[in-house]
Amino acid sequence: MSASIVYFSAAFMIAFAALGTGIGFAILGGKLLEGAARQPEQGPQLQSKMFLMAGLLDAVPMIGVGIAMFLIFVVAPGMVA
């Protein structure tokens, strides 16, 4: 197995983490607006819960980027060409 496969898989992980985060934020923001439009008095509660979920949503791709960086800087240089 060559190092180029490791680089490709790391790029694949980062790309899909970014794509998944973008989709997740779009759904989260849409549901916040929908909920606030249905019950405007619940807006501040919904917004605080949305910020909590946004933090959790950001944590998952950060883990993926960390694993990808591990692959790039630790695994790939140690591979024999």
N, C-alpha and C positions, 0 to 999 in steps of 0.2 A: 504494500500500500504506500503510495507516495504522499508527500506533503501537500500536493495540490488538492487532493481529496479533502484533507483536513481544512485547508483554507476555504474551499468551496462550501463545506458543511458549516463552518463558522459564519460565513457570509449569509448562508441560507437561514441560519438561526437568527441572526440579527435582523434580516429583512422581514421574516415572518413575525418576529417580536414587535417590530415597528408597525407592521400591517395590522396585527391583532390589537395593538394598543389604540391605533387610530379608529378601528371599527368599534372597539369597546367604548371609547370616549364619545363617538357619534351616537351610539345607542343610549349611553348614560345621559348625555345632554338632551337628547330627544325625549326621553322618559321624564326628565326633570321638567322640561317645558310643558309636556303634556299633563303632568301631575299638578303643576302650578296653575295651569289654565283651568283645570277642573275644580280645584279647591285653592283659591288664592290665599286664604288664611293659613294654609299649611306650607306656604312658600319658604319661610325661614327654616322650618324643620327639614323640609326636603333638601334645601340647599346644604345644610350642615351634613346630612347623610350622604349627599352627593360628593362633598369634599372628602369624606372618609372613604367612600368607595373609589374615588379617583386616586387616592394614595395607595390603596391596595391594588388598583389596576396598574399603577406605575411600578409596583414592586416586582411583578412577574417578569416583564421584559428586562428589568435590571439584572435579575438572576440569569436570564438567558444570555445577556451581553457578557456577564461575568464568566459564564461557562465558555462562551465563544472566545473570549480573551485568553482563557486558560488553554484552549486548544491551539490558538495562534502562537502564543509565546512560550508554552511549555511543551506541548505534545509535538507540534510540527518541527521545531528545530532539532528535536532528539531522534527524528525518523531518519533512517538510512535511505538515501536516494537510489 
